[in-house]
Amino acid sequence: MENSNELLEFLYSQLEAIQSKILEYELIKSFINELKKQEDTYINLGGLIFVRGSIKDDQNLLINIGRNIFIEKSRDDVLKLIDDIINKLNQDLNEIRTKINQISMKKTPQP
């Protein structure tokens, strides 16, 4: 019984982590949709930290593909990539929810 409790605890923590990631990607999408050329603006570096800068190109974005290697993608391509990531994360959420339900049903005494 304790193993199933530990597994449920782990699955719930995974569920929360994935939900947090989805919210993060949704926020990034909204930032991209609001992005526009600006001469003098504040660019959020994360949290409460900003840097003053300018946005010269609002149609092409850089994506870090690992090891500080960046590729340029169009705004539409980036939004599609983010949607694909969100869809995959939602699939993962559904799988975890299914596992949680299966384990919970096994723990529930049957009449």
VODO-112974 format. One record per residue (C-alpha): residue number from 1; x, y, z. Coordinates in steps of 0.25 Angstrom, whole numbers, padded with zeros to 4 digits, always signed. Layout:
BEGIN
+-----+-------+-------+-------+
|  nr |    xx |    yy |    zz |
+-----+-------+-------+-------+
| NUM |     X |     Y |     Z |
...
+-----+-------+-------+-------+
REM end
This chain:
BEGIN
+-----+-------+-------+-------+
|  nr |    xx |    yy |    zz |
+-----+-------+-------+-------+
|   1 | +0000 | +0000 | +0000 |
|   2 | +0011 | +0010 | +0003 |
|   3 | +0018 | +0008 | -0010 |
|   4 | +0005 | +0012 | -0017 |
|   5 | +0004 | +0024 | -0008 |
|   6 | +0019 | +0028 | -0012 |
|   7 | +0015 | +0026 | -0027 |
|   8 | +0003 | +0035 | -0026 |
|   9 | +0011 | +0045 | -0019 |
|  10 | +0022 | +0045 | -0030 |
|  11 | +0011 | +0045 | -0041 |
|  12 | +0004 | +0057 | -0034 |
|  13 | +0017 | +0064 | -0034 |
|  14 | +0019 | +0061 | -0048 |
|  15 | +0005 | +0066 | -0051 |
|  16 | +0008 | +0080 | -0044 |
|  17 | +0022 | +0081 | -0052 |
|  18 | +0015 | +0079 | -0065 |
|  19 | +0004 | +0088 | -0062 |
|  20 | +0014 | +0099 | -0058 |
|  21 | +0022 | +0097 | -0071 |
|  22 | +0009 | +0098 | -0079 |
|  23 | +0006 | +0112 | -0072 |
|  24 | +0020 | +0116 | -0075 |
|  25 | +0019 | +0113 | -0090 |
|  26 | +0005 | +0120 | -0091 |
|  27 | +0012 | +0132 | -0084 |
|  28 | +0023 | +0132 | -0095 |
|  29 | +0012 | +0131 | -0106 |
|  30 | +0005 | +0143 | -0101 |
|  31 | +0019 | +0151 | -0100 |
|  32 | +0022 | +0147 | -0114 |
|  33 | +0008 | +0151 | -0119 |
|  34 | +0010 | +0165 | -0112 |
|  35 | +0024 | +0166 | -0118 |
|  36 | +0026 | +0178 | -0127 |
|  37 | +0038 | +0187 | -0132 |
|  38 | +0042 | +0197 | -0121 |
|  39 | +0053 | +0207 | -0120 |
|  40 | +0054 | +0208 | -0105 |
|  41 | +0048 | +0198 | -0096 |
|  42 | +0050 | +0189 | -0085 |
|  43 | +0053 | +0174 | -0087 |
|  44 | +0050 | +0164 | -0076 |
|  45 | +0061 | +0155 | -0073 |
|  46 | +0053 | +0147 | -0064 |
|  47 | +0047 | +0150 | -0050 |
|  48 | +0048 | +0164 | -0046 |
|  49 | +0061 | +0167 | -0055 |
|  50 | +0060 | +0176 | -0068 |
|  51 | +0070 | +0182 | -0077 |
|  52 | +0067 | +0194 | -0086 |
|  53 | +0068 | +0191 | -0101 |
|  54 | +0062 | +0191 | -0114 |
|  55 | +0054 | +0181 | -0122 |
|  56 | +0058 | +0183 | -0137 |
|  57 | +0052 | +0170 | -0143 |
|  58 | +0039 | +0165 | -0137 |
|  59 | +0037 | +0155 | -0148 |
|  60 | +0049 | +0146 | -0146 |
|  61 | +0053 | +0140 | -0133 |
|  62 | +0064 | +0132 | -0128 |
|  63 | +0063 | +0118 | -0121 |
|  64 | +0073 | +0112 | -0113 |
|  65 | +0074 | +0097 | -0118 |
|  66 | +0085 | +0094 | -0107 |
|  67 | +0099 | +0097 | -0104 |
|  68 | +0097 | +0111 | -0107 |
|  69 | +0094 | +0109 | -0121 |
|  70 | +0083 | +0118 | -0127 |
|  71 | +0075 | +0116 | -0139 |
|  72 | +0066 | +0127 | -0145 |
|  73 | +0051 | +0124 | -0147 |
|  74 | +0039 | +0132 | -0152 |
|  75 | +0029 | +0137 | -0141 |
|  76 | +0019 | +0127 | -0147 |
|  77 | +0029 | +0116 | -0147 |
|  78 | +0032 | +0118 | -0133 |
|  79 | +0017 | +0119 | -0129 |
|  80 | +0014 | +0106 | -0136 |
|  81 | +0026 | +0100 | -0129 |
|  82 | +0021 | +0105 | -0115 |
|  83 | +0007 | +0099 | -0119 |
|  84 | +0013 | +0086 | -0122 |
|  85 | +0020 | +0086 | -0109 |
|  86 | +0008 | +0089 | -0101 |
|  87 | +0000 | +0078 | -0108 |
|  88 | +0011 | +0068 | -0104 |
|  89 | +0010 | +0073 | -0090 |
|  90 | -0005 | +0072 | -0090 |
|  91 | -0003 | +0057 | -0095 |
|  92 | +0006 | +0055 | -0084 |
|  93 | -0004 | +0061 | -0074 |
|  94 | -0015 | +0051 | -0079 |
|  95 | -0005 | +0039 | -0077 |
|  96 | -0002 | +0043 | -0063 |
|  97 | -0016 | +0045 | -0060 |
|  98 | -0020 | +0032 | -0065 |
|  99 | -0009 | +0025 | -0057 |
| 100 | -0014 | +0033 | -0044 |
| 101 | -0028 | +0028 | -0047 |
| 102 | -0023 | +0014 | -0049 |
| 103 | -0015 | +0014 | -0036 |
| 104 | -0026 | +0021 | -0028 |
| 105 | -0037 | +0010 | -0033 |
| 106 | -0027 | -0001 | -0028 |
| 107 | -0026 | +0005 | -0015 |
| 108 | -0041 | +0007 | -0013 |
| 109 | -0048 | -0005 | -0006 |
| 110 | -0057 | -0012 | -0016 |
| 111 | -0071 | -0016 | -0010 |
+-----+-------+-------+-------+
REM end
